[in-house]
């Protein structure tokens, strides 16, 4: 390995592999869009928190000529605004996490079905995968086939 190779930026995945993997994401376009929107909304809300604090300090804590009642009303208003942004940001991030995890699990499930269905003789019906009725000992042979098949696909 030459010194130039050590400092080179590694390339991303090949285009053919990326296109093949994106075929598994196509059925989940709407949940992916929803996840992206939740991520952006949560990030937007969280980045507003320091601005609300800055506004509260500049408007209601720093000015000297402000009445006490107006100062407390303004701080209460800014505190409620801060809690609203913090709650909305936390709720958006809380909803985005499980949605993204669900999509990832479904995509990996679809990928595994496409890779291992021919060797294992699996049937998909009613949303669940059923085996081919092999005795337990023969399932070990099927697993060995799956491992061999996976190694062949990785080595290509």
One Martini backbone bead per residue (centre of mass of N, CA, C, O) as a GRO file, in nm:
protein
  156
    1UNK     BB    1   0.096   0.036   0.024
    2UNK     BB    2   0.063   0.359  -0.031
    3UNK     BB    3   0.054   0.674   0.094
    4UNK     BB    4  -0.185   0.764  -0.090
    5UNK     BB    5  -0.385   0.538   0.003
    6UNK     BB    6  -0.407   0.625   0.308
    7UNK     BB    7  -0.530   0.927   0.233
    8UNK     BB    8  -0.764   0.828   0.098
    9UNK     BB    9  -1.084   0.840   0.018
   10UNK     BB   10  -1.338   0.650   0.061
   11UNK     BB   11  -1.560   0.482  -0.105
   12UNK     BB   12  -1.853   0.403  -0.178
   13UNK     BB   13  -2.086   0.231  -0.288
   14UNK     BB   14  -2.180   0.082  -0.546
   15UNK     BB   15  -2.427   0.148  -0.768
   16UNK     BB   16  -2.549  -0.136  -0.802
   17UNK     BB   17  -2.592  -0.193  -0.499
   18UNK     BB   18  -2.763   0.056  -0.435
   19UNK     BB   19  -2.996  -0.007  -0.630
   20UNK     BB   20  -3.067  -0.281  -0.504
   21UNK     BB   21  -3.133  -0.165  -0.217
   22UNK     BB   22  -3.355   0.046  -0.310
   23UNK     BB   23  -3.577  -0.164  -0.381
   24UNK     BB   24  -3.647  -0.207  -0.067
   25UNK     BB   25  -3.747   0.107  -0.023
   26UNK     BB   26  -3.992   0.169  -0.210
   27UNK     BB   27  -4.243   0.068  -0.027
   28UNK     BB   28  -4.124   0.305   0.199
   29UNK     BB   29  -4.167   0.609   0.119
   30UNK     BB   30  -4.373   0.735   0.316
   31UNK     BB   31  -4.235   0.663   0.586
   32UNK     BB   32  -3.971   0.807   0.505
   33UNK     BB   33  -4.092   1.088   0.483
   34UNK     BB   34  -4.201   1.098   0.771
   35UNK     BB   35  -3.928   1.064   0.908
   36UNK     BB   36  -3.797   1.315   0.789
   37UNK     BB   37  -4.003   1.520   0.900
   38UNK     BB   38  -3.959   1.450   1.199
   39UNK     BB   39  -3.660   1.518   1.204
   40UNK     BB   40  -3.688   1.816   1.117
   41UNK     BB   41  -3.886   1.907   1.338
   42UNK     BB   42  -3.712   1.831   1.583
   43UNK     BB   43  -3.467   2.005   1.504
   44UNK     BB   44  -3.611   2.276   1.492
   45UNK     BB   45  -3.712   2.282   1.787
   46UNK     BB   46  -3.433   2.251   1.929
   47UNK     BB   47  -3.302   2.515   1.791
   48UNK     BB   48  -3.508   2.722   1.940
   49UNK     BB   49  -3.428   2.731   2.242
   50UNK     BB   50  -3.193   2.946   2.249
   51UNK     BB   51  -3.371   3.174   2.126
   52UNK     BB   52  -3.572   3.194   2.358
   53UNK     BB   53  -3.365   3.264   2.575
   54UNK     BB   54  -3.254   3.518   2.442
   55UNK     BB   55  -3.523   3.668   2.431
   56UNK     BB   56  -3.581   3.668   2.737
   57UNK     BB   57  -3.329   3.826   2.821
   58UNK     BB   58  -3.357   4.079   2.629
   59UNK     BB   59  -3.662   4.158   2.718
   60UNK     BB   60  -3.691   4.072   3.057
   61UNK     BB   61  -3.399   4.092   3.213
   62UNK     BB   62  -3.218   4.342   3.108
   63UNK     BB   63  -3.415   4.555   3.137
   64UNK     BB   64  -3.470   4.830   3.361
   65UNK     BB   65  -3.771   4.974   3.282
   66UNK     BB   66  -3.939   4.728   3.378
   67UNK     BB   67  -4.199   4.592   3.492
   68UNK     BB   68  -4.278   4.330   3.694
   69UNK     BB   69  -4.535   4.221   3.555
   70UNK     BB   70  -4.418   4.218   3.266
   71UNK     BB   71  -4.179   4.038   3.327
   72UNK     BB   72  -4.340   3.785   3.427
   73UNK     BB   73  -4.516   3.751   3.175
   74UNK     BB   74  -4.281   3.713   2.973
   75UNK     BB   75  -4.146   3.471   3.114
   76UNK     BB   76  -4.392   3.289   3.100
   77UNK     BB   77  -4.421   3.289   2.796
   78UNK     BB   78  -4.131   3.179   2.735
   79UNK     BB   79  -4.160   2.918   2.900
   80UNK     BB   80  -4.394   2.799   2.733
   81UNK     BB   81  -4.246   2.805   2.465
   82UNK     BB   82  -4.016   2.621   2.551
   83UNK     BB   83  -4.194   2.374   2.624
   84UNK     BB   84  -4.321   2.341   2.344
   85UNK     BB   85  -4.058   2.289   2.186
   86UNK     BB   86  -3.953   2.055   2.358
   87UNK     BB   87  -4.201   1.868   2.324
   88UNK     BB   88  -4.210   1.857   2.015
   89UNK     BB   89  -3.923   1.747   1.976
   90UNK     BB   90  -3.955   1.490   2.145
   91UNK     BB   91  -4.199   1.373   1.991
   92UNK     BB   92  -4.067   1.356   1.713
   93UNK     BB   93  -3.829   1.173   1.798
   94UNK     BB   94  -4.001   0.945   1.919
   95UNK     BB   95  -4.152   0.878   1.645
   96UNK     BB   96  -3.902   0.834   1.455
   97UNK     BB   97  -3.758   0.587   1.570
   98UNK     BB   98  -3.970   0.352   1.531
   99UNK     BB   99  -4.017   0.404   1.229
  100UNK     BB  100  -3.726   0.345   1.137
  101UNK     BB  101  -3.705   0.062   1.259
  102UNK     BB  102  -3.939  -0.065   1.103
  103UNK     BB  103  -3.827  -0.019   0.820
  104UNK     BB  104  -3.563  -0.176   0.856
  105UNK     BB  105  -3.693  -0.448   0.924
  106UNK     BB  106  -3.856  -0.479   0.661
  107UNK     BB  107  -3.616  -0.464   0.463
  108UNK     BB  108  -3.461  -0.706   0.576
  109UNK     BB  109  -3.686  -0.909   0.537
  110UNK     BB  110  -3.704  -0.882   0.228
  111UNK     BB  111  -3.410  -0.957   0.173
  112UNK     BB  112  -3.416  -1.239   0.302
  113UNK     BB  113  -3.632  -1.359   0.123
  114UNK     BB  114  -3.475  -1.328  -0.146
  115UNK     BB  115  -3.222  -1.497  -0.056
  116UNK     BB  116  -3.362  -1.766   0.111
  117UNK     BB  117  -3.608  -1.894  -0.034
  118UNK     BB  118  -3.484  -2.103  -0.236
  119UNK     BB  119  -3.337  -2.289  -0.016
  120UNK     BB  120  -3.584  -2.319   0.208
  121UNK     BB  121  -3.880  -2.322   0.102
  122UNK     BB  122  -4.047  -2.066   0.135
  123UNK     BB  123  -4.355  -1.935   0.252
  124UNK     BB  124  -4.582  -1.667   0.183
  125UNK     BB  125  -4.852  -1.601   0.422
  126UNK     BB  126  -5.026  -1.370   0.589
  127UNK     BB  127  -4.741  -1.229   0.693
  128UNK     BB  128  -4.595  -1.513   0.702
  129UNK     BB  129  -4.352  -1.755   0.764
  130UNK     BB  130  -4.313  -2.077   0.617
  131UNK     BB  131  -4.217  -2.374   0.625
  132UNK     BB  132  -4.158  -2.706   0.470
  133UNK     BB  133  -4.158  -2.945   0.699
  134UNK     BB  134  -3.898  -3.006   0.821
  135UNK     BB  135  -3.700  -3.154   0.999
  136UNK     BB  136  -3.475  -3.046   1.226
  137UNK     BB  137  -3.212  -3.164   1.093
  138UNK     BB  138  -3.266  -3.027   0.805
  139UNK     BB  139  -3.235  -2.727   0.894
  140UNK     BB  140  -2.929  -2.731   0.910
  141UNK     BB  141  -2.888  -2.760   0.606
  142UNK     BB  142  -3.028  -2.497   0.532
  143UNK     BB  143  -2.838  -2.313   0.690
  144UNK     BB  144  -2.585  -2.391   0.534
  145UNK     BB  145  -2.689  -2.286   0.263
  146UNK     BB  146  -2.724  -1.995   0.350
  147UNK     BB  147  -2.431  -1.939   0.423
  148UNK     BB  148  -2.313  -2.010   0.148
  149UNK     BB  149  -2.477  -1.806  -0.016
  150UNK     BB  150  -2.378  -1.554   0.135
  151UNK     BB  151  -2.078  -1.590   0.070
  152UNK     BB  152  -2.110  -1.576  -0.237
  153UNK     BB  153  -2.231  -1.284  -0.245
  154UNK     BB  154  -1.991  -1.144  -0.101
  155UNK     BB  155  -1.753  -1.247  -0.298
  156UNK     BB  156  -1.847  -1.103  -0.576
   0.00000   0.00000   0.00000
